[in-house]
Amino acid sequence: MRISRFRQAVMVTIALLLVFALGVPAWAARPIRIGFMAPFVGVYTQLGEDMDRGFKLYLDEIGNKAGGRELQVFLEDTEGKPELGPTKARKLLDNDKVDLLSGIVHSGVAISIRDIVVERKVPLILTNAGAPALTGKLKSPYIFRVSFANGQQDLAGGWYAYHKLGFRKMVVIAPDYSAGHDKANGFMKYFKEAGGTVVEEIYPPLSTNDFGPYLTKIADQGKAIDGVWSFFSGSGSIRLVTQYEEYGLKDSVPFFVIGDTVDDAVLPSMKDAAVGVKSYHHYADTLKNPENEAFVKAYVAKYKTKPGIFSEQGYVGAKVIAMALEAVKGDIENTDAFLAALRKVKFNAPRGPFAFDESQNVILPVHIRRVDKVGGTYQNTVLDTIPDVDQDWSPAKMKK
């Protein structure tokens, strides 16, 4: 054991001497460590796994290197529980010595580690958690988001529901937690402003298994409504959509939902219950552009299944990090330079054009989609697109 440790010490010393002799900074020989936080148990398990897959796929494509340095990923399971966020973040920072944090599905988890990130001056690149405050009143130079702010896409979705799809009276149903309310409020803002009426708002618990009582309330509305808007994700969305059909509502009261509810990853579990449902989101695996076609091909080859929204967000998050590292030639130790490089990242993603706004939140396209059954498989077919939707989007911006 002593000999082994001695040899190891000698090898490290020789490596460092070579580094100095070649005029290369000492830090360049050290791998960059990325802490990736996501839920791998519970209602959001599928979302966490998909984000992780997308993130690792991009790193595989670049040989797990960026800016001339090796990239190592350290996973921590948040279980989607805000109370676990600080413990997991500190473990990554103190024990694993990570250089930056990424991932996170649940907004509560992201909020729970916000102060730690700011105090430690550690870059955080969110690949899902949409708490608006993180790029709003609680924004920080260290916090970036590649996915969306809750309510961001919904601003455009509500406008589209009234002006393009002809909905006038709707019921809103979403889980009773921050993201559910944020997204519902975003949808209702311009739907109501356009002249639409929300007849009822329903907020079941996040862990709801039986939607029967809520679907009965919707059915009781009868002809008083002409549509239902919803946001649920993962296993919750599967239960809602399948039970919606079982209660005979699918053909009489159409859904128009945010895309999480009919994400490509859950369509095989929903089967025909999802066919015909229209939605809006920044991604669909059917998008016709070179970046998406290459992404889908690589994802299917590696994981034997189609990518969904969360897979793409993980993939984009990894690319954003890698591009910033390339820009600073791997010098993540120069935090200010790395943050400046992150702000400047622009490229064509599978979803379409990618860029950050002044608050370091993504500007994104919002695609209008419909679930179709094609050749025995289910897909979200893109029908229309609202470009350049930021977190302060308004219909007035459509005219610019």
N, C-alpha and C positions, 0 to 999 in steps of 0.2 A: 504493500500500500504506500510505504514511504517512497519507494522508487518511482511508483506511478505518479505520485504527486510531484516529485522532483522533476521528472521528465515533462510533466504538464507545465510546470513553472518555467522550465527552460524553453519550451516551445513557444509559450506566450511571450517571453522576453525576446526571443529571436524574431517573432512576428512584429513586435513593437519596434525593434531596432530597424527592421526592414522598412517599416512604415515611415519612420523618421528619416531614414537614409534616402528614401525616394521622394521626400518632401511632401508626403501625404499627411493630413491632419490625423491625430490619433483616433478621433471619434469615428473616422471613416471605416475603421476595421471592426467596429461594433455593430451588430445587427440593430435595426430599428424595431422596437417592440410596440405592437398595437393591441390595446385592450378592447375586446369586442363583447359587449353586453347585450344579451337577448334572452327571452323566455324559451326554455326547452321542455317545460312541463306546464300543464294548465290549458286554459281556453285559447291562449295565443301560441301554443306550441308550433303549429304549422307556420305561423308568421315568422317566428324566430328561426326555424329551420330554413325557411326559404331565403330570408335575409342573409343568413350565414352561408348558404350555398352560393348565392349571387356574389357575395363579397369574396369568397375563396376562388370562385371561377375567374374573376378578373386577375387576382393575384397569380393564379396558375398561368394565365395567358402571358404575363410579363415575367415568368420565371421566379416569382416571389422576390423580385429585386426592383428598386427604384432609386434614382439618383446615385447609382453605383453601390448601393448598400442592400444587404439581405433584409427581408421583411419577415418578422415572426408575429403570429397572431396568438393571443392568449384569451380563451373563452371564459366567460362567467355567466352562469344561469341566474337571471333575475327573478324567474318564475312569474314575471309580470306583477311583482309585489313592490310597491313604493318603499315599504319599510326595509327592504333588502338592498335598495340602491346604494346608500352610503357605504354599507359594509362591503359590497362587491367592488365598488369603485376604489375604496381605500386598499383593499386586498391587491387589486391590479397595480395601483400606484406604489404602494409600500413594499409589497412582497415580490411582485413580478417586475417592478421597475419599468412600467410601460411609458412610452414617450407621448402617446396620445390615446384618446378614447373614441370609440365609435359604436354604432349599433343603436339599441334601445327601441323597443316597440311602444311600451306604455308611457303616456305623458307624465303620469305620477312619478314613475321611476326617474325620468329625465329631470323633472323639477327637484326631486330629492337630492340629486347630486350637483345641482347647479352651483351652489356656493362652494363646494369642494373644488370644482373645476376652476372657478374664478380665483379662489384663494391660492390654489397650487399653480395657477397660470398654465394649465394643461389644455391643448386644443381638444375640442369635442366636436366630432362630425356625426350628427344625428342622421340615421337612415330610415327613421319612421316617426318617432314620437313628435306629435304635432302641436304641443301646447303653445298657443300663440304668444304667450308672455316671453318665451325663450328667445324670440326674435322681435319682441315688443318691449314692454316695460321692464323686463328682466334681461334684456339683451346684453351681450358681452362680446368684446373682441375675440374671445376664445371659443364662442359657440357658433357653429354653422349647421345648416339643415339642408339636405339634398332631396327630401321627400315632399313636404308640404306643411303649411301651418293649418291646424284644424279650422275649417271654415273657409279656407282660401279657395279651393276648387268649388266649394258649395255656393259661393257668391255667384259664380258664373252658371252653376247648375240651376239655381233658382230662377235666374233670369231666363235661361234656355227653356225651362219647364213651361213658363208662361208664354213667352213670345214665339217659340218654335214648335212646341209640342201641344200647346193649347190647353194645358191644365188650368183650371180656375179654382176648384175647391179640393183641398187635399188634407189627408191625415199624415202627421209626422210621427215616426216611431224610431227610437234610438235608445241605446243603453244609458242607464242613469249614472253617468260619471262624466268627468270634465270633457273628454273628447266627444262623447255623444251630444252633449248640450252645445259645444262649440260648433260642431258640424251642422246640427239642426238650426242653430241661430244664423249661421252663414247662409244656408239654403233659404230660410224664411225671409231674410233681409230684402233681397231684390225680387223674390216671388211676390211678397206683399206689396212692395213699392210699385210693382207693375200693375197691381190690382187684384192679385190672387188672395184667396182666403184660406187660412189654416183652420179647419173645423175643430181639430183636436190634436193635442200633443200627448204622446204616450211614451213613458220612460221606464221600461222594465229593468230589473236588476241585471247587471252584466252577465251573471251566471245563469240566466233563465234557461231552463230546459223545455218547459211547456209554455208555448205562446198562446195556447187556447183561449184563456180569458181575454187577452188583448185582441186576438183576431175576432173574437165574438163581438167586441166593442166596435171594431171596424165594420163587421158585417151589419151591425145594427144601424149604421149610418145610411145604408141603402143608397138611394139615388142622390143623397145630399152631398156625396163626394164623387169625384171622377178620377182620383188617383191617390196613391200612397207613396210617400218618400220614406226611405229607411237607410240607416247605417248600422250594420253589424259586421263583425269579422270572424274569421276562423270557424270553429265549430258552431258558434252562435248563429252565424249567417246560414249555415247549412240547415239548422233546425228551423229557422224562420222561413226560409224560402220553401222548404219541403212542406212544412205545416200550412203555409199560405195556400198552397195548391190543394192540400188535403181538406181544407175548410171551404173549398170551392170559390175562393176569391180571385184566383189568377185571371180568369176569363172575364170577370165582371168589374173588377177594380184594378187596373194596371199599376204595376210598380214603376217608379222612376227613382233610381237609387244611386248613391255614391258607389263607385266601383268595388270597394272592399267587399261589399255584400255579395257580389257575384265575381269575385276574383277568379282568374283562370285556374288557380291551384285547387279551388274547391268545386268547380263545375262538375268534375266526374262524380262527386258524391251527391250533387243535387240532381243530376241527370235531367230528365225532361221537365222537371218542375221549374227549372231556370230558363227554359227556352222562351224567347220572346221578351224577356225582361230587358228594359233599356236602362243604361247607367251612364255615368260620366267619371272619367279619371284620367290621369296623365299617361297611363300605359295600357297597351293591349298587345298580346304576342302576335297579333295579325297585322300590326303596323307595317306598311310597305316603305322601308328605307334600308339602306345597306347596313347600317349599324345594328338595327334590330334583327335583320335576317341572319347576320353573323352571330349575334348574341343567342338567338333561339337555337340555331344549329349547334353551337357549342354547348349550350345548357342541356339540350336533349341528349347529345352524345355522352355527356358526363353523368347526368342524373336520371336518364331514361324517363323523363317527364317534362311537360312544358313549363316554362317559367311564368310566374304571376307577378303582380304588382310589387310584392315584397322582395322577390328575387331580383327584379330590376333595380330596386332602390339600393340593395346591398351591392350590386355590381357597380352602380354609379358612384356610390360612396367610396368604394375602393379605388376607382379610377380618379376621383377628385383628389384623394390623398396622394396617389402615385404621381399625378401631374404636378402637384405642388412640390413634391420631393424632387422631381426632375428639374423644376425651375430653380430650386436652391441648391442643386447638385448634392442632395442628400444631407445638407446641413440643417437637420431639424433642431439641433441644439441652439441655433439662432432663431429663437421663437418668433421674434418680430418679423424677420424675413419670411419665415414659413407661413405665418398668418397673412402677410401681404400677398404671398403667392397664391394662397387659397382663395382670397377675394377675387383674384384675376382669372381664375380658372373658367374657361369657356370651351365647349366642344359640342359635337352632335352626339347625343346619347341615343340609346334605343327608343326612348320616348319622343325624341326630337331635340331642338336646341336647348342647351343647358347653360345657365349663368346664375350668379347670386345677385340679389338686390343690395341696397345700401345697408340693410340690417342683417345681411348674411343668410337670408332665407332664399330658397330657390324661386326663380321665375320659370313657370312651366306651361306647356300646352295642356288644354283640357279636351280630351277626346270623348265624343258622344258615341256610345257603343250599344250593340244589341246582341244578346246571347242567341246564337244559331247552332243547329246541329248539322254538321257537315261530314258526310262520309262516316257516320257512326260516332264521331267525336264532337265535343262541345267547344265553342269558341266565342270570344267577344269580337264581333265584326264592327269595325270603325265606320261610322256613318257621317261624322262631321267633326270639326275641330275648332275650338276657340283658342287663339294663340296668345302667348305672353301674358298669362294670368299671374299677377303677383298677389301678395297678401293684403293689399289695399285696393284690389280690383273693383272697378265700377263699370256699369254699362257705358258711361261716357268715354271710357278708354277704348271702346270698340270703334269709335269714330276717328281716333287719332292714327 
